[in-house]
Amino acid sequence: MAASQIIEALERLDPAIGQCMLRDQRPLRRRLTSVRAAQAAGGTDPNALGALERQIQASIDTARRRSEACPRVEFPQSLPIYARVEDIASALASRQVIVVCGETGSGKSTQLPKLCLSLGRGIRAMIGHTQPRRIAARTIASRIAEELGVGVGEAVGFKVRFRDRAGPATYIKLMTDGILLAEIESDRRFEAYDTLIIDEAHERTLNIDFLLGYLKDLLPKRPDLKVIVTSATIDPERFARHFNDAPIIEVSGRAYPVELRYRPLQADEEGAEDRDLGQAIVAAVDELSREPPGDILIFLPGEKEIRDTAESLRHLRMTEILALYSRLSAAEQDRVFTGHPGRRIVLATNVAETSVTVPGIRYVIDTGLARINRFNPNTKVQRLLTERISQASAEQRKGRCGRLSAGICIRLYAGEDYEARPEYTDPEILRSNMAAVILKLRALGMEELERFPLLDAPDSRAIKAGYKLLEELGATDAAKQLTALGRQLARFPVDPRIGRIILSAHEYQCLAELLIIAAALSIQDPRERPFDARDEADEAQRLFADPRSDFLWFLRFWQFYSEQARHLSRNKLRTVCKTHFVSPVRMQEWIEVEGQLRALAHDLGLVTNATPADYDAMHKALLTGFLDQVGFKYEKNQYLGVRGAKFHVFPGSSLFKKSGAWIVAAEIVHTSRLYGRTAAAVEPEWIEHAARHLVRRSYSEPHWERKTGRCSAYERVTLYGLTLITNRKVDYAAIDPVESRRLFIQAALVEAQYETAAPFLTHNRQLVADIEELQQRARRVDLLADEQARYDFFDQRIPADVYSVASFERWRAEMERDNPSHLYFNTGMLMRASVETEESFPSRLVIDATELALSYRFEPGHDADGLSVTLPVIVLNQVQESFFDWLVPGWLPEKIAALIRLLPKALRKNFIPVEHYANACARALRPNSGLLAEALAAELKRLTGVLIPHDAWDLSRLPEHLRMNFRVVDSDGQVLGEGRRLGPLQRKLGDRASAAGANKLRRCLATRVPRFGGLSGRGSDPGVRL
């Protein structure tokens, strides 16, 4: 092919791509760009160009066939929307977004997609039409298909959870808003659609708000995309403002006048009594019974109020009382839509406001109350509390009785109360945990939620709580970035908590069991509790209860059902479900969810366990999804949870009144009180492990243990303020090796608590003992260097990685091979500089051939405080007390000073300063057998010339420790007597002495001066024999 022909072909292909199917256009343009680049570089492969031409033509042919096969559209003229078809078409042609608002019955849900089809939309891409509920998506698809004369799954299809009835031939695709959200992952620009209809946007669910925010960002990138937002007549201006003042087209529904009556519970008239809610409802029913016949719809906040009201109205004759709330079985809900004779009163929650249209209603009684689900970002608790409804909800309720004829709405509150209420109900995004939304945004690589263009910005606290939950689940890190686990979590179309459980189940080898439980937790509870058979339902379902875990009910029933399914038909399986009060519809949904989760887990490489998992494994995995929903029993059936929350086990739980010390709950919700629902017994150590990235650990009383040879401490583990573990002993070296080393050196080495035969320790202990003994003798505490000196000694010699006996001994064995005395103390480092010597404080007194042991005690107040001499009873009668008056050389200056201070003032003043004269006398005097006082008086006279009379010495006031303590012992060393006066001891014990020994000793003492010996085992002077 010539170059000119190639260029000409390339120019033709560019506009041709615009006629292709929308999903093909961008890939084809990229290929065209590649071919052009090759041409510019020097040549184009004719085969590549030909393949591109064939692909473009194939896509054009598909669009042409779809155009030719497009169903013919007709509009029922009876529907209110028919009058606005041209206005809607005109607005859609000129604007990218329009808002269509109108009440139920206007035809907007069925006719808008047909209108788009009639305008040529849906050919090169589908018309997508979202609904908040699956049943609406299916039924509307069926209705549109019927009006177009086609089958469902052909020109008109639908896709809901687990069912996809759309295909290549589909023009109009009905789906839940969650399905469209999920498609973002594979189709970021929604190129499968040329038109999107977001229906029932006034419901403001999380999915709807997310879609509207996403579309606002997408529309500038997709100028060909048309968006229709439909809403009831509830604040359509908000949607218009969101899309740059999009035009609003109102479509009136069929409506009849409704008379409004206010009947508040509080009496207006003086003297009248206030009524409770039940009394007011009965009175309103009586009032309406006087009106023309018609069914009554009573809006009540919850199931309890429905039961109470049914009991109050059961006396009514010819009246059928029906309940309508979400947990009812499908069969019981369907009874509302069946024909009936006589009068019917329907008791409903707010499900009947917009979700379900109850036929035949002529009268409405509005309590003005509803159970609203709100997430409290401060307490992290989902609160389901009874609140006053908004004005918009009140108008919706009133409108239920004006569909078929004129009606009456009685409001059980005052008109002033209505005017004071908020105009609109808070959208779900302002009442929910933001974790799932944030995870979706992060997985799509989009901006942070704070900058995402939502209709209403969530509370910053709710956003913070969302990030906190994702971090708790391990889906994001501290910088709010998605982790690898978070990317896996985003793949699961379930609550992030449930997804986390599935990922953990793989780790704990219990995936088979946890997929069943996770699927059950992802849907509405399959168990039914009919209004008039509550006790029977409880009894039937109790067969599968486990006293330890509500989660195991699901597993047990699944196993039972699976066994039945092996040999029973579908109809008989439905009977099995009904016998055990399990919804067959929700059972089927449960099975489908489990299958979808199992397939997704397989895609992620998660392995299903072949052998049954045990209780521990399953509940350890469950904990990872509900870490902030654990509790410790501190009172009967009451639990202390994280962040100071206190909750009760739900009365319907198998753990009610017999729960364990620790539990985990799948849900903690505030109704009449704070309840933990779907609970199970767990162990605090399981919680600690699952929450290891969240718990806080504190340590007290670090200490060295002699028995283990290492440092330990007591650990306290808390999760969001809830104490999981207290006083657990742990190895402190792993926590704080520096402090552990310090404790080891101090206790094991400085304080010598380490028991070992190592030479260094024997040496060091003896040296310390010698200096401590010297301190006792000197009555001082400052001779031995303080412990810091010993600590510094070891600190400088021992490596930083030694903090236990084991590590110390490994190091010492190697070190002492080269330097055996490396750890030996020496006197220089251990003893402070001092004039004290061992000669000043001898350990024995030698009299002739007899050694008398001296002992020292520095303990003021003790009977033996001071100096004690041990006297064998054999010498007791042979010694004189006067000799012992001299004590020992080291104590002589102190005793002399004490004697001088006891002199009368007239004499004492001559010897100032006292210490000077005391030291001078101590140096001059020598011990002898005479009295110290006499020798001292002579020396003082020599020094000063002052004469001291004998009776001036007041020896009775002398401190006890400056008097010798005499301890008399027998030949076995047993103490026979002890005291500070020798005379009384001699009189008491002297007759036991040997006369021969006594005579010999008396002769020696008369002629000899006693001498002192040194420290035991260390003195070189054995003493002088007398």
ABEGO torsion letter per residue (X at the ends): XBAAAAAAAAAAAAAAAAABBAAAAAAAAAAAAAAAAAAAAGEBBAAAAAAAAAAAAAAAAAAAAAAAABBBBBBBAABAAAAAAAAAAAAAAABABBBBBEBBGAGAAAAAAAAAAAAGBGAABBBBBBBABAAAAAAAAAAAAAAAGBBBGBABBBBBBGBBABBAABABBBBBAAAAAAAAAABAAGAABABBBBBGAAAGBAAAAAAAAAAAAAAAABAABBBBBBBBABGAAAAAAAAGGBBBBBBBBBBBBBBBBBBBABBABBGBBBBBAAAAAAAAAAAAAABBBEBBBBBBABAAAAAAAAAAAAABBGBBBBBBBAABBAAAAAAAABBBBEBBBBBBBAAAAAABBBBGBABBBBAGBBBBBBBBAAAGBBBBBBBBBBAAAAAAAAAAAAAABBBBBBBABBAAAAAABBABBBBAAAABBAAAAAAAAAAAGBBBAAABBBABBBBAAAAAAAAAAAAAAGABBAAGBBBAAAAAAAABABBAAAAAAAAAAAAAGAAAAAAAAAAAAABBBABBBBAAAAAAAAAAAAAABBAABAAAAAAAAAAAAAAAAAABBAAAAAAAAAAAGBBAAAAAAAAAAAAAAAAAAAAAGBBBBABBBBAAAAAAAAAAAAAAABBBBABBGBBBBBGGBBBBBBAABAABGABBABBBBABBBBBABBBBBGBBBBBAAAAAAAAAAABBBBBBGBBBBAAAGBBBBBBBBBBGGBBABBGBBBBAAAABAAAAAAAAAAAAAAAGABBBABAAAAAAAAAAAAAAAAAAAAGBAAABBBAAAAAAAAAAABBAABABAAAAAAAAAAAAAABAAAABBBAAAABBBBABBAAABBABBBBEABBBBBBBBBBBGBAABEBBBBBBAAAAAABBAAAAAAEBAAAAAAAAAAAAAABBAAAAAAAOBAAAAAAAAAAABBBBABBAAAAAAAAAAAAAGBBBBAAABBAAABBAAABBBBBBBBAAGBBABBEABAAAAAAAAAAABBAAAAAAAAAAAAABBBBBBBBBGABABAEBBX
